[in-house]
Amino acid sequence: MAPEARSWVPYDEGHQWQAHAAYFETRGIQAWTEGDIPHRATNNHAFARQHAVLLLELIQSLQAEGRADPATRIQVLELGGGLGDFAVGLLLALRDELGEAGRALFNRVSYVFTDVSRLSLEQAAQRTALAEFIASGHVLPALMDARAPTVARTLEGEAVALAPWAVVANYLCCVLPTKVFRKQAESWLELHSQRLPPPTDASPSPETEGNEEAAPWRRVVGEHAWLPVNLRETFRGPLHPSLLEQVLAHDAEAELAYPYAFVELLDSLLERIPSGGAFLFSDFEDGSSEGYIAPGSRIPVLYGDSLNHPVCFPLFEPLARIRRDELLVSPGWHGSTRTALWRRGAPLSSALREAFATGFCRPQAGQDRLDFEVAAQKLSEAGEHRRALRFYDRCLALDPHALTLYEQAGATALALGDLETALRYLREGAARDRFQQRDFALRMSEVYCRKGELRQASELLERSLQAHEAPMTCIALGQVYLELGEHARAFQNGTRALELAPGLQEAEQLLSAVQGAWCEAELGLGALANRWWQDKLLALTQTTRKDSP
Ligand SMILES: C[S@@+](CC[C@H](N)C(=O)[O-])C[C@H]1O[C@@H](n2cnc3c(N)ncnc32)[C@H](O)[C@@H]1O
């Protein structure tokens, strides 16, 4: 069927993008805490620390070049900040890990932490570590839409004056509106999707592209069409056509997901950064390199309802040349996250180049940390607990603030039967968990139960219940009291578990065990019952023998 222009809209105006925007608006930080969106690559401590080192080097270069006064406040602007772990990691590294110079910079930093989603921003700002930095005046949470980057407003609606020396945007380019183009000889085609969402019933819809190549796009957008366009009419101004033509100059035929909203963001925000300031962005790459556009990686990955486009980093080289800025991009490692350092209107000093090369181009600590964790989990699943622990140690050396790593290492040591090592990991995690975000007391109680130290276990379980009253914890505590022979306490915990979760089978089992043990202890009924049953068995056996021929 010939595609009728009126049935189609450019891909970035299609219904998938409305669902995408609504997803970030309504899902809040559960998008991360419930595992919809992978985020460890940009929210681990090693990665944040690399940025802190670079920021320190940038400010020292600015001061050495006479561009910034050593007394001025340094505004850092983060866009699309999401959960906020990156911001916390960067500030902690400055405050605690980079010596006097780091601490001095920490005291001068005003970190404007922004997102387009009010819900995410409010929830991130309530997380304890970020909330502390907000209370101390180091962080200012603000709403900001990267598609209109001249305005930021606090949650109360006050305008925030923007003059950042450094801008950070992690995994933002991949979620901003993107158009998809095909170059064919000298003409350009643009991906269009249907104006309306596809019908929900399974009625067959017209095929506009029946080949295998169209299948991935069909999975994402449903029916679609490639319509001829004139780039100079599609975009206002010459910037986008010129970039697209330059980046695909050597390709007679190619397909490219073009993140025009991020290009516009770069172009307009770089105008607000004082000369010498930097824009740092990290994103997952599409496998392209300068002069080579990787085929077949235009299709977005869906996380929740959000569309995430792999980023074609070579696109930014011509933009930097047009703007006469300096740009460094870290190499990609097999679909990994790449980082770009963009310096506005000033050469990159050798110290900055070195800091970027050390932190982002040589094997990256942030990437290692992720790889080590995956290796540790896989080894642990395969029952190779000892080797898994060696990888957990390597992760922890790079990311000592990641509380979940202490829990995982503790569980692995427990599976190995090395109870002292399990306790060591869990105690260290508990010591670092100042805001009691994880239940280390519960995990340690398990180890003490295995050691047979029930009194210790009961104290830890009581502590866990004070922080968070969960029915299964009541049951665990009830069982410990049962074993200790403290029937009244065991009974109280069983009934409390039932109040919290009516009908919970484990609670009913616990209560009946308590009942039996209590009767036995006070009346010896269990013993009587046993004797009665033995007598009964004997009588039954004798009767059976008599009746048999
Ligand atoms: C993939 S997440 C990345 C979050 C975080 N930077 C990280 O690395 O985990 C994308 C973030 O961009 C935000 N976002 C989406 N559209 C945006 C827009 N137009 N302006 C600013 N932020 C946006 C989302 O709310 C979300 O927090």
Ligand as a Chemical Component Dictionary entry (heavy atoms), coordinates in Angstrom:
data_LIG
# 
_chem_comp.id                   LIG 
_chem_comp.type                 NON-POLYMER 
_chem_comp.pdbx_formal_charge   0 
_chem_comp.three_letter_code    LIG 
# 
loop_
_chem_comp_atom.comp_id 
_chem_comp_atom.atom_id 
_chem_comp_atom.alt_atom_id 
_chem_comp_atom.type_symbol 
_chem_comp_atom.charge 
_chem_comp_atom.model_Cartn_x 
_chem_comp_atom.model_Cartn_y 
_chem_comp_atom.model_Cartn_z 
_chem_comp_atom.pdbx_ordinal 
LIG C1  C1  C 0  18.153 7.058  31.286 1  
LIG S1  S1  S 1  17.802 8.164  32.574 2  
LIG C2  C2  C 0  19.415 8.591  33.157 3  
LIG C3  C3  C 0  19.419 9.057  34.582 4  
LIG C4  C4  C 0  20.789 9.306  35.196 5  
LIG N1  N1  N 0  21.459 10.410 34.559 6  
LIG C5  C5  C 0  21.635 8.046  35.152 7  
LIG O1  O1  O 0  22.692 8.065  34.540 8  
LIG O2  O2  O -1 21.204 7.038  35.740 9  
LIG C6  C6  C 0  17.265 9.581  31.742 10 
LIG C7  C7  C 0  16.898 10.717 32.650 11 
LIG O3  O3  O 0  16.616 11.845 31.837 12 
LIG C8  C8  C 0  15.433 12.456 32.288 13 
LIG N2  N2  N 0  14.833 13.143 31.135 14 
LIG C9  C9  C 0  14.050 12.625 30.157 15 
LIG N3  N3  N 0  13.696 13.592 29.301 16 
LIG C10 C10 C 0  14.265 14.738 29.749 17 
LIG C11 C11 C 0  14.245 16.074 29.322 18 
LIG N4  N4  N 0  13.561 16.449 28.233 19 
LIG N5  N5  N 0  14.934 16.991 30.043 20 
LIG C12 C12 C 0  15.625 16.640 31.147 21 
LIG N6  N6  N 0  15.666 15.387 31.611 22 
LIG C13 C13 C 0  14.997 14.443 30.922 23 
LIG C14 C14 C 0  14.598 11.345 32.843 24 
LIG O4  O4  O 0  13.607 11.811 33.748 25 
LIG C15 C15 C 0  15.669 10.483 33.502 26 
LIG O5  O5  O 0  15.917 10.908 34.795 27 
# 
loop_
_chem_comp_bond.comp_id 
_chem_comp_bond.atom_id_1 
_chem_comp_bond.atom_id_2 
_chem_comp_bond.value_order 
_chem_comp_bond.pdbx_ordinal 
LIG C1  S1  SING 1  
LIG S1  C2  SING 2  
LIG S1  C6  SING 3  
LIG C2  C3  SING 4  
LIG C3  C4  SING 5  
LIG C4  N1  SING 6  
LIG C4  C5  SING 7  
LIG C5  O1  DOUB 8  
LIG C5  O2  SING 9  
LIG C6  C7  SING 10 
LIG C7  O3  SING 11 
LIG C7  C15 SING 12 
LIG O3  C8  SING 13 
LIG C8  N2  SING 14 
LIG C8  C14 SING 15 
LIG N2  C9  SING 16 
LIG N2  C13 SING 17 
LIG C9  N3  DOUB 18 
LIG N3  C10 SING 19 
LIG C10 C11 SING 20 
LIG C10 C13 DOUB 21 
LIG C11 N4  SING 22 
LIG C11 N5  DOUB 23 
LIG N5  C12 SING 24 
LIG C12 N6  DOUB 25 
LIG N6  C13 SING 26 
LIG C14 O4  SING 27 
LIG C14 C15 SING 28 
LIG C15 O5  SING 29 
# 
